[in-house]
Amino acid sequence: MTYVIVNMTYVMFIYFSTLNRSNGERYLKLPCEVAVRSVIPAVKALIAKELMEEQGLKQEQVAEILGISQSAVSKYSRKVRGHAIKVDDIEEVQPFINGMVTLLLHRTPQRAEMLGLFCQACVAIRKTSLMCAFCQKSDLNVKIEECRFCITLQSKDER
């Protein structure tokens, strides 16, 4: 099964790679690639904020827990990094953040469980269409009004 999915993904990548760019180059910019620069840092910033403000941890402790530098935590707290998209007010994201914080603080998180919560947080954010402007900037051929990919995503719980 894994072999088929990997090969199918590769075939899809090759197929979509042939899409034309306005300057004649061929490429594929996936929404997940856009999320790497916008959504993922925002989620990490929320986790760091939760650990510092609600749990009372110092930046050094948060850095150790998250496996990042103290400087990165400082940038999250000063809103220098991780605030391209404002996700603090999205109610649907908070349970996933709380779940990740609980895993990080109270037991050794299982990779699959942590990744699942992270992906569900990402899906919840993407459904708000906050990432659409970033997608359009990364690919001028994207027409926001026609692309409903992220808005129609389903999380694991909805399937």
C-alpha positions in Angstrom: 0.0 0.0 0.0 2.8 2.4 0.9 4.6 1.7 -2.3 1.4 2.5 -4.3 0.9 5.8 -2.5 4.5 6.9 -2.8 4.5 6.1 -6.5 1.1 7.7 -7.0 2.4 10.8 -5.2 5.4 10.8 -7.5 3.3 10.5 -10.6 1.0 13.3 -9.4 4.1 15.5 -8.8 5.5 14.8 -12.2 2.1 15.5 -13.8 1.5 18.7 -11.9 5.1 19.8 -12.4 4.3 20.3 -16.1 1.9 23.1 -15.3 3.1 26.3 -17.0 4.3 29.3 -15.1 3.8 32.7 -16.7 7.5 32.9 -17.7 7.5 29.4 -19.3 9.1 27.5 -16.4 7.4 24.4 -15.0 6.7 23.9 -11.3 4.3 23.0 -8.7 3.7 25.0 -5.5 1.7 22.9 -3.0 -0.4 24.5 -0.3 1.6 22.6 2.3 4.7 24.4 1.1 3.0 27.7 1.7 1.9 26.5 5.1 5.5 25.8 6.0 6.2 29.5 5.9 2.9 30.8 7.4 0.8 28.3 9.3 3.5 26.1 10.9 5.4 29.0 12.5 2.1 30.4 13.8 1.3 27.1 15.5 4.8 26.9 17.0 4.4 30.4 18.3 1.1 29.5 19.9 2.7 26.5 21.6 5.6 28.6 22.9 3.2 31.3 24.1 1.1 28.7 25.9 4.1 27.1 27.6 5.4 30.5 28.8 2.2 32.4 29.7 -0.1 29.6 30.9 2.5 27.1 32.2 5.0 29.7 33.5 8.1 28.3 31.8 11.1 30.3 30.9 12.3 30.7 27.3 15.2 28.4 27.9 12.8 25.7 29.1 10.4 26.2 26.2 13.3 26.0 23.8 14.5 22.7 25.3 11.0 21.2 25.2 10.4 22.3 21.6 13.9 21.4 20.4 14.6 24.9 19.1 16.9 27.7 20.2 16.1 30.2 22.9 16.5 32.9 20.3 13.7 31.3 18.2 11.4 31.3 21.3 12.3 34.9 22.0 11.3 35.8 18.4 8.0 34.0 18.8 7.3 35.9 22.0 8.2 39.3 20.5 6.1 38.5 17.5 9.1 38.7 15.1 8.5 35.2 13.9 5.3 33.1 13.6 2.9 35.9 13.2 2.5 36.2 9.4 -1.0 34.8 10.0 -2.9 35.7 13.1 -4.3 32.5 14.5 -4.6 33.3 18.2 -8.3 34.0 17.9 -9.3 30.8 16.0 -11.2 28.8 18.6 -11.0 25.5 16.6 -7.2 25.6 17.0 -6.9 25.9 20.7 -7.9 22.2 21.6 -5.0 21.0 19.3 -2.6 23.5 20.9 -3.7 22.3 24.4 -3.3 18.7 23.4 0.3 19.3 22.1 1.2 21.2 25.3 -0.2 18.4 27.4 1.8 15.8 25.5 5.0 17.9 25.7 4.6 18.6 29.5 3.2 15.4 31.0 4.5 12.5 29.0 6.8 11.6 26.2 4.9 12.4 23.1 4.5 9.8 20.5 5.6 11.2 17.1 2.4 10.1 15.3 0.1 11.6 18.0 2.0 14.9 18.0 2.1 15.1 14.2 -1.6 14.3 14.1 -2.5 17.2 16.4 -0.2 19.5 14.5 -1.8 18.6 11.2 -5.3 19.0 12.6 -4.3 22.5 13.8 -3.0 23.3 10.4 -6.2 22.1 8.7 -8.3 24.2 11.1 -6.3 27.2 10.2 -6.3 26.6 6.5 -10.1 26.2 6.6 -10.4 29.8 7.7 -8.9 30.9 4.3 -6.2 32.9 6.1 -3.6 31.2 4.0 -5.2 32.1 0.6 -3.3 35.4 0.1 0.0 33.6 0.7 -0.9 30.9 -1.9 -1.7 33.6 -4.4 1.6 35.4 -3.7 3.5 32.2 -4.2 1.7 31.4 -7.5 0.2 34.3 -9.4 -1.9 31.7 -11.4 -3.9 30.8 -8.3 -7.3 32.4 -8.3 -8.5 32.5 -4.7 -12.2 32.7 -5.7 -11.8 29.4 -7.7 -9.6 27.5 -5.3 -11.4 26.0 -2.4 -8.9 23.3 -1.6 -8.0 24.3 2.0 -11.5 25.3 2.9 -12.9 21.9 2.0 -10.1 19.9 3.7 -11.3 17.3 6.2 -9.5 16.5 9.4 -9.1 13.0 10.7 -12.1 13.4 13.0 -14.4 14.5 10.1 -13.7 11.5 7.9 
